[in-house]
Amino acid sequence: MKKVTLILASVAMMLFASCKEETEKTTEKTVVVEKSTEAEAQPVEETDGTSLSVDKNGVEFSSKDGENKTEVEIKEDGGSVSTKK
């Protein structure tokens, strides 16, 4: 009985060893490309239109029509209005 168990165990070990999944070792090369992203400083031109910004500090509203510009800021501690022509 011991011989049969020993033979079956040997056969089982051979089957596990032969069915072992082989993994291929591959080496991957990593290439790092650096690009220079220097943006030229160009003056920002304000376009005509209306802008509204709401955040936890308050509300900011601005409107521009040609040469006329209006800005309104409302905050917790007070507000301000400025008009430029």
CORBEL-V969481 format. One record per residue. N is the residue number from 1. PSI is psi in degrees with one decimal (* if undefined). OMEGA is omega in whole degrees, 0 to 359 (999 if undefined). Layout:
BEGIN
((N,PSI,OMEGA) (N,PSI,OMEGA))
END
This chain:
BEGIN
((1,-36.9,180) (2,-35.2,181) (3,-38.6,180) (4,-42.1,179) (5,-41.0,179) (6,-40.5,179) (7,-44.6,178) (8,-39.3,178) (9,-40.4,179) (10,-43.4,179) (11,-40.8,179) (12,-41.4,179) (13,-37.2,178) (14,-40.1,179) (15,-43.0,179) (16,-39.0,180) (17,-37.9,182) (18,-25.5,181) (19,6.9,181) (20,131.9,182) (21,124.7,181) (22,135.2,178) (23,136.7,179) (24,135.3,178) (25,116.8,178) (26,144.2,177) (27,129.0,180) (28,133.9,178) (29,132.6,179) (30,125.4,180) (31,125.2,180) (32,124.2,179) (33,122.9,179) (34,131.2,179) (35,141.8,177) (36,121.3,182) (37,51.6,178) (38,119.0,180) (39,136.0,178) (40,135.4,181) (41,110.5,178) (42,141.4,179) (43,139.5,181) (44,121.9,179) (45,125.2,180) (46,129.2,179) (47,159.9,178) (48,143.7,178) (49,-170.7,183) (50,140.7,181) (51,137.4,179) (52,127.3,180) (53,125.0,180) (54,126.4,176) (55,-171.3,185) (56,-17.2,180) (57,-18.8,180) (58,-156.7,183) (59,138.7,175) (60,127.2,181) (61,132.7,175) (62,145.1,181) (63,137.7,178) (64,130.8,178) (65,98.7,182) (66,-120.4,180) (67,-15.2,183) (68,131.6,180) (69,132.1,180) (70,131.7,177) (71,133.7,178) (72,126.6,177) (73,127.8,178) (74,118.5,181) (75,172.1,181) (76,-39.5,184) (77,3.7,178) (78,-176.4,181) (79,167.4,178) (80,149.8,178) (81,132.4,176) (82,138.8,180) (83,128.8,179) (84,137.0,178) (85,*,999))
END
